Amino acid sequence: MGNEAKRVQIAAIPILILLIVTLIYAVLFTSWKQEFSNWKGISRSNKVNSNSFGDPVEVSVRRLVRGENRIQLDKTGFACHSDIHSELCVTNKPVRIDSKTSNLKVYIPSFESQLNRTVKPYARQEDATALKYVSSVQILNGDSNLPACQFTHDSPVVIFSSGGFAGNLFHEFNEIIIPLFITSHHFKSHLQFFITDYQPWWVIKYKRYLLKLSNNEIINSAEDKGVHCFQGAVVGLKFHDNLAINSTDIPVGYSMYDFKKFLAKAYNLKNINVPKSGKPVLMLISRQQSRTFLNEEELVVMMKELGFGVVMSTPNKTSNLENFSQIVNSCSVIVGIHGAGLTNEMFLPSGAVLVQVVPLRLQWASTNYYGMPSGKMGIKYLEYQIEPEESSLYEQYGKKHPVITDPTSIEKKGYYPFRAVYVDGQNVKLNLSRFRKTLVKALELLGESTPLN
């Protein structure tokens, strides 16, 4: 019996030794791993498994580049894509962002050669005027002089500017809101926004949209002075086209239909399709400064005679986007002179009609900024090009003045002289009999609308 007990004790010794060695290894490995993680700016104690939110950071970041840029990203962990409209730099490595300096600095720990790159994170790179209101972000690639982490985050970061032409609805959607969807939607909300040129009113205006794209609080680079550490980074936003998303372009697979669907969820819009019963509601974009309807009251009377319920869009109504988007979504038609207010077509239900009144010499901008994009949003489009007699310029300058007879001579003087006359200096007095035909066509198009499933 004693010999049997002794044999059991001897047999247990190797198992006990193995357990002790395993425990020692685990402690040492965890300690080393923690130190390595802290060097890279990631706190293992609060890191969240990316798979529980969506694709791993490496996969999501990789979708934002292709070709040589993707090869570069796979090789070094860092790559940039540039085109005429946008500049986008991405990394799948842990980064440190220092907001204590006047311009944001992004440090990418790396044993590759040093890289110093400056990016203005705004999707209108071709416009020097817009970029005057966009702060630069400096990207530093190297393993020396890294600032210590003060705040660690378990997600990647997207850095963009709310400067540029923010304050104009068209430019807000064209250069920030839609590019933000293109750049970040495939992260499935597992990311954090770091905003430069932070404007509180802009963040409040689009708060519902931003919170739908990201699960995390927004960081204000102007007030949040410190060093933030993230799992990866995207600096800048990807741009496809004016108020448009190309499904074959980076990151591939999204369309304007997807964007409008996302927007509807963010703002809790109820009407997917234009209502088939009841009186059609028409929203008239009432401008106050330039390109105004000089016979607006008579126009409203005619619209009501045709059977429309008329809602006026004025600046005091549009300031609260959450409420105003609901009003737009209840409409079947938007009518307006070329201008930023037509961007509200984003909130129209599918099958609705956009009627754009085109002033003299604004044909190209009208077609490219609102006409062409509308079809991809599921919106039917009608265009009313005014005659010279319907423009205030006709009475102001006379029918024989070059402004009327030779607009090209005005264009040759440069953009600002052209803008002063045709964009900022022109109003419209519609020929109501002529315009009535366009409204009748809008009613016909509403009757032909096919609901989306």
Salt bridges, closest charged atoms under 4 A:
GLU4 OE1 - ARG7 NH2 2.39
ASP74 OD2 - ARG62 NH2 2.90
ASP83 OD2 - HIS81 NE2 3.11
ASP83 OD2 - LYS238 NZ 3.39
GLU87 OE2 - ARG117 NH2 2.78
GLU126 OE2 - HIS85 ND1 3.20
ASP127 OD2 - ARG124 NE 3.09
GLU172 OE1 - LYS205 NZ 2.82
GLU175 OE2 - ARG124 NH1 2.93
GLU175 OE2 - HIS171 ND1 2.86
ASP224 OD1 - HIS228 NE2 3.11
ASP249 OD2 - LYS238 NZ 3.90
ASP249 OD2 - HIS240 NE2 3.88
GLU322 OE1 - ARG208 NH1 3.58
GLU387 OE2 - ARG434 NH2 3.46
GLU390 OE1 - ARG434 NH1 2.80
GLU411 OE2 - ARG361 NH2 2.65
ASP424 OD2 - ARG419 NE 3.21
GLU444 OE1 - LYS441 NZ 3.90
